[in-house]
Amino acid sequence: MPKNTLDLLPTVQRTLVMLGENIRLARLRRDLSSQMVAERTGISRQTLSALENGFGSVSMATWIQVLFVLGLGKDLELVARDDELGRALQDAKLPTRKRARKTRSAGYTGTRDNP
């Protein structure tokens, strides 16, 4: 039975490729081989290669596991941390207090001469 594949938006695909390249660079800066990272992560070298090439078929758990193995797990805490758009949308939906209308005393005619 063939796997269902998700058709990714071009922007999403570019983002995955960029993230994969960043992970590859982080691995190389640490002087770690793909075999070593794959073993520490518990995945195959082919899966690590797919991740580093930005393939959308790699699970989110695998991406996160690789980040932790590379010591980049703290970076995940920054995702959606300062959600400016979400906060603006939330603020726009907040109910506004409506002022109670002033009640006029009996006999008020609305003119200055007759208070």
C-alpha positions as CSV (number, residue, x, y, z in Angstrom):
1,M,0.0,0.0,0.0
2,P,1.6,3.3,-1.0
3,K,2.1,6.0,1.5
4,N,0.0,9.1,1.3
5,T,2.1,12.1,0.5
6,L,1.2,15.6,1.3
7,D,1.5,18.2,-1.5
8,L,3.5,21.0,0.1
9,L,3.1,24.6,-0.6
10,P,6.2,26.0,-2.4
11,T,6.9,28.3,0.6
12,V,6.8,25.3,3.0
13,Q,9.1,23.3,0.7
14,R,11.6,26.1,0.6
15,T,11.4,26.4,4.4
16,L,12.1,22.7,4.9
17,V,15.0,22.8,2.5
18,M,16.5,25.8,4.4
19,L,16.0,24.1,7.8
20,G,17.6,20.9,6.4
21,E,20.6,22.9,5.2
22,N,20.9,24.6,8.6
23,I,20.9,21.3,10.3
24,R,23.5,19.9,7.9
25,L,25.7,23.0,8.6
26,A,25.2,22.6,12.4
27,R,26.2,18.9,12.1
28,L,29.3,19.8,10.1
29,R,30.3,22.6,12.5
30,R,30.2,20.0,15.3
31,D,32.4,17.7,13.2
32,L,29.8,14.9,13.4
33,S,29.4,12.4,10.6
34,S,26.0,11.6,9.3
35,Q,26.4,8.0,10.6
36,M,27.1,9.3,14.1
37,V,24.1,11.6,14.2
38,A,21.9,8.9,12.7
39,E,23.0,6.4,15.3
40,R,22.5,8.9,18.2
41,T,19.1,9.8,16.9
42,G,18.0,6.3,16.2
43,I,17.3,6.7,12.5
44,S,19.0,5.6,9.3
45,R,21.5,7.6,7.4
46,Q,19.0,7.7,4.5
47,T,16.4,9.4,6.8
48,L,19.0,11.9,8.0
49,S,19.8,12.6,4.4
50,A,16.2,13.1,3.6
51,L,15.8,15.5,6.5
52,E,18.9,17.5,5.5
53,N,17.6,17.7,2.0
54,G,14.2,19.1,3.2
55,F,12.0,16.2,2.3
56,G,8.5,16.6,3.8
57,S,8.2,12.9,4.4
58,V,10.4,13.0,7.5
59,S,8.3,13.1,10.7
60,M,8.3,16.1,13.0
61,A,9.5,13.8,15.9
62,T,12.6,13.0,13.8
63,W,13.4,16.6,13.1
64,I,13.1,17.4,16.8
65,Q,15.2,14.4,17.8
66,V,18.0,15.5,15.5
67,L,17.9,19.0,16.9
68,F,18.3,17.7,20.4
69,V,21.1,15.4,19.4
70,L,22.9,18.5,17.9
71,G,22.2,20.5,21.1
72,L,19.7,22.8,19.4
73,G,16.6,21.7,21.4
74,K,16.4,25.1,23.1
75,D,15.8,26.7,19.7
76,L,12.4,25.0,19.6
77,E,11.3,27.1,22.6
78,L,11.4,30.1,20.3
79,V,8.9,28.8,17.9
80,A,5.7,30.9,18.1
81,R,7.0,32.4,21.3
82,D,6.2,36.0,20.3
83,D,3.1,35.4,18.2
84,E,2.5,39.0,17.2
85,L,-0.2,38.2,14.7
86,G,-2.0,35.8,17.0
87,R,-2.0,38.4,19.8
88,A,-3.3,41.1,17.5
89,L,-6.1,38.8,16.4
90,Q,-6.9,37.9,20.0
91,D,-6.9,41.6,21.0
92,A,-9.3,42.4,18.2
93,K,-11.8,39.9,19.5
94,L,-11.7,41.1,23.1
95,P,-15.1,42.6,24.1
96,T,-15.1,46.3,24.7
97,R,-16.9,47.7,27.6
98,K,-19.9,49.9,26.6
99,R,-20.6,52.9,28.7
100,A,-23.9,53.1,30.3
101,R,-26.0,55.9,29.0
102,K,-26.5,58.8,31.3
103,T,-30.0,59.1,32.6
104,R,-31.6,62.4,32.4
105,S,-33.5,63.8,35.4
106,A,-37.2,64.4,35.2
107,G,-38.2,67.7,33.7
108,Y,-35.1,68.1,31.5
109,T,-35.9,69.8,28.2
110,G,-32.5,69.8,26.6
111,T,-32.0,73.6,26.5
112,R,-29.5,75.7,28.4
113,D,-32.1,78.2,29.6
114,N,-34.2,75.6,31.3
115,P,-31.9,73.2,33.3
